[in-house]
Amino acid sequence: MCGRYSLVPKKKLPDLSLEDTPLPTEVQEHYNIAPTHNAVVLTAAGWKTMQWGLVPHWSADGKNQGKLINARSETVFEKPSFRDAVRQRRCVVPADSFYEWRREPGGRKIPYRLLAAGGGLLYMAGIWETWHGEKNTFTILTTAANADVSVLHDRMPVFLGDALSRKKWLDPETTHDALLEILQPAPAGYLTMYRVSERINAPGPDDAGLHEEVQENPTLF
């Protein structure tokens, strides 16, 4: 799954242009984007700031409790909460890394930062919804974990690893079959990881220290 990520582009800002799409007027650094936080996403109409955690258009109260932060790619075209959005409102969610946890006996959660092995930004496949034209929210699509992630979790985000896949994902004319081809795990070796501070376990901290490596037990894996 993807329950926390960061976007600290710095010198990578030009990567965010994505096919010459103009940048937002301001991209803020966030080391700890958590459910219900606001984040920048790219839609077919351009950049938008939305709240993470999809609120279906048919929701009675429009409240975002942060429950629909991920959508399984295998069932996204069938689930009532997602099927309209995946056909009509797809987006790209940029990140420089995401976090995943290893559970130890006793329930302790050990966090890891996962980032692109080749450097640069990650682009996650997302879908978004609008509730009564008042609130825009999004969710991140997931797929089966590849070898990089499976030591921590059995799910991982769907990554749009090249400009063509990002363009197809955003294009409203892309066919159902073509979309399914995109919704696949990244190849082994696409990501690298290291252990980080357990302060990331809480949604409040948002500072550069969250990206610092914590010494790992060499016999862990």
Stockholm file with secondary structure:
# STOCKHOLM 1.0

chainA/1-221         MCGRYSLVPKKKLPDLSLEDTPLPTEVQEHYNIAPTHNAVVLTAAGWKTMQWGLVPHWSADGKNQGKLINARSETVFEKPSFRDAVRQRRCVVPADSFYEWRREPGGRKIPYRLLAAGGGLLYMAGIWETWHGEKNTFTILTTAANADVSVLHDRMPVFLGDALSRKKWLDPETTHDALLEILQPAPAGYLTMYRVSERINAPGPDDAGLHEEVQENPTLF
#=GR chainA/1-221 SS CCCCEEECCGGGGGGGGTTTCCCCSCCCCEEEECTTCEEEEEETTEEEEEEESCCCTTCSSCCCCSCCSEEETTTTTTSTTTHHHHHHCEEEEEESEEEEEEECTTSCEEEEEEEETTSSCEEEEEEEEEETTTEEEEEEEEEECCTTTTTTCSEEECBCCSHHHHHHHHCTTCCHHHHHHHSSCCCTTSEEEEEBCGGGGSSSCCSGGGGSBCCCCTTCC
#=GC SS_cons         CCCCEEECCGGGGGGGGTTTCCCCSCCCCEEEECTTCEEEEEETTEEEEEEESCCCTTCSSCCCCSCCSEEETTTTTTSTTTHHHHHHCEEEEEESEEEEEEECTTSCEEEEEEEETTSSCEEEEEEEEEETTTEEEEEEEEEECCTTTTTTCSEEECBCCSHHHHHHHHCTTCCHHHHHHHSSCCCTTSEEEEEBCGGGGSSSCCSGGGGSBCCCCTTCC
//
